[in-house]
């Protein structure tokens, strides 16, 4: 596990989605629609880039 983290400096889209989910779940537990909205925006930004 440590090898993969050390050898891959790039940030993976799935990792970003996981961090976004954790952030929203931690700070905005009651705002589920907001969570889906951010997920959609992240997916769109990933596809466009």
C-alpha positions as CSV (number, residue, x, y, z in Angstrom):
1,X,0.0,0.0,0.0
2,X,2.8,2.4,0.9
3,X,4.5,1.7,-2.4
4,X,1.5,2.6,-4.5
5,X,1.2,5.9,-2.6
6,X,4.8,6.7,-2.9
7,X,5.2,5.8,-6.6
8,X,2.1,7.6,-7.8
9,X,2.3,11.4,-7.4
10,X,-0.8,11.8,-9.5
11,X,-4.2,12.3,-7.9
12,X,-6.8,9.8,-9.1
13,X,-10.3,11.0,-9.9
14,X,-11.7,8.3,-7.6
15,X,-9.6,9.5,-4.8
16,X,-10.9,13.0,-5.3
17,X,-14.5,11.7,-5.3
18,X,-13.8,9.8,-2.0
19,X,-12.3,12.9,-0.4
20,X,-15.3,15.0,-1.5
21,X,-17.7,12.5,-0.1
22,X,-15.9,12.2,3.2
23,X,-15.7,16.0,3.4
24,X,-19.4,16.5,2.8
25,X,-20.4,13.6,5.0
26,X,-18.3,15.1,7.8
27,X,-19.3,18.7,7.6
28,X,-22.8,18.5,6.0
29,X,-24.4,15.2,7.2
30,X,-27.9,16.5,6.7
31,X,-27.5,18.0,3.2
32,X,-27.5,14.9,1.0
33,X,-28.8,16.7,-2.1
34,X,-25.7,18.9,-1.9
35,X,-23.5,15.8,-1.9
36,X,-25.0,14.5,-5.1
37,X,-24.7,18.0,-6.7
38,X,-21.0,18.1,-5.9
39,X,-20.5,14.5,-7.2
40,X,-22.2,15.5,-10.5
41,X,-20.0,18.6,-10.8
42,X,-16.9,16.5,-10.1
43,X,-17.8,13.9,-12.7
44,X,-18.5,16.6,-15.3
45,X,-15.2,18.4,-14.6
46,X,-13.3,15.1,-14.8
47,X,-15.0,14.2,-18.2
48,X,-14.3,17.7,-19.7
49,X,-10.7,17.7,-18.7
